[in-house]
Amino acid sequence: MRAHKGNQKHSRQTKSKKPYQPGLDPEMDAWLTAFFIENHLDHFTHPEQAAAPEQVQFTVYTEDDERYYPCSDRMFAAIMSRKESDFIQSKYQEVLGRILKLIDRQIKDQNEKDYLKALIKIKYRHETRDEIMIPSRLEKRLMRIFLNHTQIEDPYTIEKANRNRRVSRMLNSEGFQKALNYFDCTDLTNSLSSLTQLKALVEDLELKRLFSLAVESSQWESYESISYTEKDFLRMFDLPLTGNGIEPLSRFMGIQTPNDQSRKVGTKKILWLADEAGEFVVDLAIINYLAKLGHKIIIAFKAGPLFSKVDFEDAQEDEVLRRELEGALFLQEKNMSKNELVKTLRSDYKIIAVSDGTRENLNLLLASTTFARIFKEVNGVISRGYDQRRRFFDSHFQFTQDIFNISADDQGAVSISYKPKHPAVIKFSHKDLENKAKKIIDRMVDAKKRGMTVIFYSGIIGSIPDRISMAKKIMSVLIEYLKEQFAMTFIINPSDYFEPGMDADDLMYMWAIVQRSGHIDIWRFQTYDDIVQAFQIMNSKVPPEWVGKDATFSTGCTKEMRIALEVQAKHPEMQIIGPAKEKFMRRSEYGVGKMYDKRLGEILPFK
């Protein structure tokens, strides 16, 4: 795709300094905490709404104990200044204007209209009094009042459907199809010497032409584009793309250019963040083309109505979208586990649809667990539109994935922006974890060939918050002692394979492969006696948090006991040593991204 050296204002990456450094001023720290609480973004105050810090780490890479906030640096700095801000007030007024306009548009009875406007304004004054509210959170609350009072499920249903139909008719028009398939022999240059180069040129041209339509709002806001001729579309196609993301996006998608013969085309898992109705029909043309190239695209929609944004229900109910997404997999589960997600991503579905769990333009603190895990697992994220660009690019935060944005530049042309993932991000793909498991299995097989007994040791590692280092030391000390006592044994110490960046699901995914391999002779679960013995070897008393603990306290060990019983049913010769299996009942499920039972987060005092 061709680049243009013109105005690239919106493609520049924000390089502002952090607006506020916590820990310097107790009063400001209190205001910061109040900011998260008042916006319902604090997990400990609103655990059912706001994501846990561990889940946020799936999407955002924060440093120095900084807390991520879902707004621009400029907005956050204005809120933290605690001074009257014309900037904040202007954004608040924009929100109020949109809601009042919605009331005028939807409500015919004058008394009801006056009542609802008065109610909205009362709530507006209350929420904006201290200038601590993020405008998007204010909009969410005012919109909720409107929807609850009017019982209108989606006030923009008809308009969104009309937008989608307009674009669908345009894309299927004779003029567009002729223009899309038009090929001028002058595009062939003497440098083309192979079919591979010709194929690369065709791919580059077709995608560039589709991208050129991505911000042409006249396509969905009016029926004007239906009368466009082939020449009209060709003029549109000739407009150059702008922004710093053109080459990175081409490279990411594996699109070769005629002059780039060395580039290897690889398939990617792409998270595509849908934006406006109508516009999304153009997106689908691009998405379907990328799917034909072998990529897997996961499309994230809004969870519910948000003006003219396309939402998850639209994707299933709208006539045009339902037809275009026929054959796609729709994920309804909001708390999908890693194993379930891996299975889904490995399915034959090329296009997968999911809700991001929010009714805001982009709020990673309120996103669903499924969305956060998908964000973590894909190879890159393509966002759409100005609102999403602001959230990703108008802040100093970096993310766990490369971020691209497609939106209009100052002249209304297509701008492609790029923000690379944080360089310190550690990512373990499914294949990485499987390869690690294979290496462990290979060592087990080799040990058995040499006549050794293979013992797998399951014990507490992360089930006591903030005690991982001690848990690993306890396990390692005890296993070293056992190695001195036992002859011809190969004992697997899971703590030796714990790496920074691995969350509980990563570890369980890797270990489940090892554990189900059928090469374990003895599966030993940690007892309290093991823990006491380890502290005796270290010449130390047992700390209070470790008193009475054994493998039954561990969420991971509880899951592993279930696996052990399944493996033993297939391999009756395998022995299980440790606490009675009946005692492995009290731990149910990890907190998202945590290594301990989610119920313990509200109980245990360790910090």
N, C-alpha and C positions, 0 to 999 in steps of 0.2 A: 504494500500500500504506500502510495506516494506521500511524502512529507511536504509541509509548506513552512517556510521560514518567516511567516508573518507573525501577527500578534499571538503570543502564546501565554498571555497573562494567566489564564485559568489552568494551564497545564503545569505551571511552576509549583514545585513542592514547597509547602510551608516550612520555614526554617526558624520559626519564632522560638524564643526561650520559654521555659516552663513559666506560666503565669504566677504560680505560687508554690513555694516549697514548704510542705508540712513540717511541723516540729520547731518552728522558729518563734511562734507567737501563740500562746495558749488560747487567747481570745479569737484569733483568726482560725485556729484549729477547730474551735467550737463552732464557728460560723461555717466552716467547711463541712463538719459533720451535719449541721442543721441543713445545709444545702442538699446533701444526699437524702436526709430524712424527709424534708418537705417535698422533694421531687419524687418520693417513693422509690428511690434508687439504692437505698441502704438494705443490704441483705439481712442483717441482723434485726432490723426493725420491721421489714416487710419481706420475710423469707419466702412467701408464696409468690411474690411478684419479681423481686430483684434477684439476679443471678448471684450465686456464691462466688467469692473471689477466684476459686479454682476454676469455675466455669468460664469466667471472664478471661482467664489466662489461655483458654482455647482460641481466643480471637485477638486479644490485645497483648502486646509485650510491654509491660511496665517496668520501670527501673526505680531503685532507691525507695521502695515501699510506696511509690506514688499510686494514687487511685485514679482509675480511668473515669472520665466524665464524657457523656454523649452530647457534646456541643463544641462549637469552635473555641479556639483559644481566646479570641476576642470577646466572645460572650462570657466565658468563664471568668476572664480577668475583670470584666465589668461587674459581674455579680460579686466577686471577691473583694472589689474595691469598697463596697458598701456605701457608695456615693450615688446620688441621683444621676442617672445615665440617659441621655437622649437616645443613645443607640438601643438600649434595652426597651425603652418606651416605644420607640418606633416599631420594633419587632412585635411588642405586645399589641400595638394598634393594628398591625397587619393581621394578627390572629383574630382580634375582635371583629375587624372588617370582614373577614372571610365568613365568620359565623353569622354575623348580622345579615350579610348578603344571602347566606343559605336560608335564613329564616324568611327573608323577603321572597325568595324564590319558591319556597315550599309551602308556606302558610298563607291561606287566602283570607280567613276570618280575621278582621282587624283587631278585635279584642284579644283573641288568642295570640296574634302576632305581637301586640303591645305587651302582653303579659310575659311572653317568652323572652322578648328583648330585654325587658326590665330585669327578669330573673338572671339572664346571662350577664348583664352589666353589674348586678350585685355580686355575683360570683367572681366576675372579672376584677372588680375593685378589691375584693378580699384577697384574691390570689396574687395580685400584682403590687400590693401595698408595700412590701419589703424589698421588692426587686430581687427575690431569691429564686424565683421560678424560671425554669428554662421555657422559652416560648412554645416549644413542641409539646411539653408536658401540660402547659396551660391549654393549648389547643385540644389535646386529648380530653381534658376534663370538661371543657365547654362543649365539645362535640358529644360527649357522653350524656350531658344534660339534655341536649337537643334530641338525641336518639331516644332516650328514656321517656321524655315528655311526649314526643310526637308518636312514638311506637313505629316510626319509619325505619325499616331495616337498613336500607341503603338509599339515600336521597339522590344518588347519581347513577342509579341502575340504568335508566333509559339513555342518558347521555353517553355512558361508557359503552353500551351496546351499539349506539349509533356510530361512535368513534371507530369501534372495531369493524363494523360493516363497511364504513367508508374506505378504510385502509385495505380491507380484504378485496373490495371491488377494484381498487386501484391496482393492487398487486396482480390481479387476474385480468387486468385490461390488456387489450391487444397492444396498445402503445408501450406499456411497461415491458411486456414480454419481449417485444421486438427490440427494445432498447437494451434490456438485460442481456440478450443473446447476440447483440450486434458486435461484429468483430471487423475492425479495419485492418487490412493487410499492412498498413504502415506501422501497426503495433509490432509487427515482426521485424526484428533487427538482424543484422549480420552476426550478432553475438549468439543468437539462438542456433545451436548445433545439434540438439537432441530432443527427443520427445519428452524427456524429463523436464527440460527447460521450458518447453512449450506448455506442458501441464502446469508448471509453476506459474507461468504468466497468466494462464486462464484462471487459476485459483485466486491469484492476486487481484486480477481485474474484477472477478465476480464478487469477491468479498468487499472490495473497495466500493463497488457500485451499491451494494446493499448497505454498507455503512454510511454512504452519502445520504441515504434517506432517513437516517436514524433520528435526526432532530428537525426534520421538515414538518413542523406542526400543522401546516395548511392541509396536509394529507388527512388528518383526523378531526380538525376543527371545522372543516367545510367540505363541500363536495367538489371543490375547484379542481382537485387533482384527477378526478375521473375524466375530465375533458382534456387532460394532458396528452400531447402527441409524442411519438417516438423522439422527435427533436427536443421537446421540452425535457424529457427524462435524460437524454444524452447531455444536455446543457447542465442539468443537475449533477450528473455523474462526473462531469468535468471539473467540478469544484474540488480544490485540494483539501486534504485532511490536515489538521493542525495539531499541535501538542507534542509533548515529550514522550508520549506512549506509543507512537506509531510503530517504530521498529521493535520495542520490547513486546508489544502485543502480537505482531506478526511472528516474532521468534517464539513466543509462548504458545501460539496456536499451531506452530509447525508449518506456517505458510512460507514456502520458498519464494524467493525472487529470482528472476532469470540470472542475475549476477551472483547468486549465492548458491553454488552447486554443492557446497560441503554440508549444508544444514541438514540434520537428520530429522525426519518427520516422526514425531512420537505422539501417541494418544495421551490426552490429559483428562483429568476430572475437573470440570469448571463449575464454579458456583456463580450463577447469573442472577443478579438482584433486579427483579422486574420493577418498573416504575409506573408510567402513565398508561392508561387504557388507550387504545389506538396505536400509540407508539410501540406497545408490546407486540402488536401483530407484525410490525417490521422486525422487531427483535426475533420473533419466531422464525422468520425467513432466514435470519443469520444463524440462529440456533440449529435449525434443521440442516443447514449447509454444513455447519461444524460437526453435526452428528454423522453426516455422510462421510466426512473425513476421518471418522473413527473416534471422535471425542465423546465423552459422556458429560452431559450438561444437567446440573441440578438447578432448577429454577425456584427461587424463593419469592413468594408472594406475601403481601400484607395479610394479617390474620383476619381482618375485617374492614369495613368501610372506612375510607380516608379520602374524602372528596373524589377526585377522578383517578386515583391510583387503582391499579388492578389488584384485586385481592384473590385469596385462595378459592372462595366460593365462585367468583367470576370464572376462574379457570375451569370449573366443573359445570357451571350452569349456562354461561354465555354461549350462544349458538355458534359464533365464529371460533371462539377459543376452544370449545368442546370438540369441534371438528378438527382443528389444527393440532390439538393435543391428544387426539385419539391414538391409543397405543402407548401413551406415557404412563408411568407408574406414579400414583398419588399417595404420598405418605401422610397418614392421618395421625400417627403416633408422635406425641410432643416430647416424650422422654425416652427416645430410642437408645439402647445400649450400644457399646462399641461393636460387640459381636454381631448384633442384628444389623447395624449399619454396614459393617464389612460385607456381610452376606448380600445386602441390598445393592451396594456399589459394585459387587461382582456379578450381579445378575445381567441378563441380556438386554435389559432396558437401556436405551441410549439417552432417553430424556426422563428425568424424575422431577416431580413437582412437590413442593413442600411449603408450609407456612413458616414465616420467620417468628411467629408468636407475638407480634406487636401490631399496633395500629398507629405507628409513627413512621416517619420517613426512614429512619435508621436509628435504632437504639440497641446497642449490643449488651447493655445491662439488663434489658428486659426480654431479650431473645429466648426462645425455647431451647431446651437442652439438645433436642435433635438438630436444630439449626446450628448451634455452637459446635457440636461434634462434626457436622458436615463441613463447617468453616475450617475446622482443624484438619480434616482428612483430605480436602481437595488440593489441587495443585495451584490454584489461583482464583481470584475473585474479580468478576466484571460487574461493576456498578453502573447505574444509569441515572442520568439527570443531575440537575444543579443541586438539589437538596442532599442527595447522597454524596456528591462531590464535596460539599461543605463539610460534612461529618468526617469524611476520610482525609481530606486534603487541607482543610483550614485548621488543623491542629498539629501539634508536634508529635503526637503519638504515632508509633509504628505498629504494625500488626503481624500476625503469625503467618500471613500469606502475602504474596505480591498482589497489590490492588490496582485495578485499571478502572477508569471511568470514561464513559462516552456521554458527552453532553455538548451543548452549543457554546461556541466561543463568542467574543464580543460582536463579531460580524454575522452571527447566526449560522456559521459553518460548523461542521463536525469537529470537535476537539477531543482527542484521546489523551488522557492524563495517566501517569504511572507513578506509583509509590511502592518501592521495593519493601519486602518484609524486613523486619529487624535482623541485622546480621547475626545476632546471638541466638536466634530461634533454633531450638533443637526439635527436630521432627522425626518421628519413627513411623514409617509407612507400614502397611500390612506386610509388605514383602520384607522390609527390614526386620520386623519382629519374627517372621517365619524363618528367615535366614539365621537369626540368632538362636532360635529354637533348634534348627537343624544341626548347628554346630555343637550344641549341648547333647543332642541325641547321638551324634557321631562319637562323642567322647564316651557316652554310656555304652554304645555298641562295642567300641574298642576295649573298654574295661571288661566287658563280659567275655570277649574273645580271649582275654588274658586270665580268665577264671576268677574274676573279682565279683563280689556281691555289690549290686548297685542299690544304694539307699538314698531316698529323697527325703529331705528334712523340711517339714512345714512348720513355720512358727510366726510369731508376731513380728512384723516389720513396721507397718505404718498404722496399726490399729490404735495406738496411743498417740494422740496428736502431739507434734513437736518432740517426739522421742525416737525418731527414726535412727539417729546415730547410735544411741544406746541400744536399741533393738538389734541393730546389725552387729554391734560388738558382743552382745549376749549370745547371739546365734553363732558367731564365728568362734568365740572362746569355747563354747560347748562342743562344737563340731571338731575343733582341733584336739580337744580332750578325747573325743570318741575315736578319732583317727589313731591316737596313740594306744587306745585300748583294743581296737579291732584290727585283725590282720586281713589282708586281701579284700579291702572294701573301698568302694568309690562312693564317697558321700557328696551329694550335691547340696551346696550351701546357697540358697536363693539370694542371700544378701550380697554375694560376690558378683551377681549379675544385675544389681540395681544400678541404674544410670540416671544422672540428672536429666530432667525433661520427661521421664516416664511417669505417667499417672497410673492409678490402680488398674484401669482397664487395659492399658498397654501391657502391664506385667501379667495380668490374668490371661490375656490373649496369648502371650508368648508361652507361659507356663502350661496352659491347657494343652498346647500341642505336645510339649515334652511329656506331660503326665499321661496323656492318652497313647503314647508311643508303644506301650507294652513292654518296655525294657526296665521297669522298676521291679526290683525283687522285694524290697522292704520300704514301706512308706511310713515314716516316723513323724508323728505330730508332737509338737512341743508340750511338755508337761510343766507343772509348777516346780517339780523337783529339778527339772533341767535348768530352770531360771535360777533357783537357789544355788545349784551347783556352780553355775557360771559366775555368780557373784562371789562365791567362796573361792573360786580359782583366782578371781580378781582381788581377793582380800578386802572385800567391801560388803557392807550390810545391804540388804535388799531395800531399795527406796520404796516409799509408801505406794506410789502409783503402780509398782510391779508386784506388790504383795497379792498373792492369790491368783495371779494371772496365769493363763495357759492358752493353748491354741484355740480353745472354745471362745475366747474373748475376741478373736480376730474374725473380721468379716471375710477376709481372703481365705483363711483356713476353713471356715464354714463352707464356703463354696468348694474348696479343694476336697473336703471330706465327701461331699456329694459326688465329685468326680472320682475320688478314690473307690467309693463303693461301686460305681458304674464300671470302673476298670477291673476291680476285683471280680465282678460278675463275669467278665470276659476272660480274665486270667486268674483263676482261683488260687494259683500257687503264690500270688503276691500277698505278703503279710502287711497288716495295718497295725501299728503300735502307737499307743498314746491314750488320751482320754477316751472314754466310751463314746461311741458315735451318737448316742441319745442326748449327750450334753451339747452337741453342736446345733443348737436350735435357736439361740437367742440373737444371733446376728443375721440381718436380712439383706440389706443392700447398702452399697457405698453411697455416700454423698457424692454429688457430681464432681469428678475430678479429685476427690479425696481418697485417702487410703484407710479410712475407718468408717464404721457404720454411721449413716447420716443422722441417726438419732443421738449419737454421742456429741455432735457438735454443739448442742444446746445444753449438755450436761457437764462434760468434763471441764475442769478449770484450768488445764494446762495451757499457758500462753507465754 
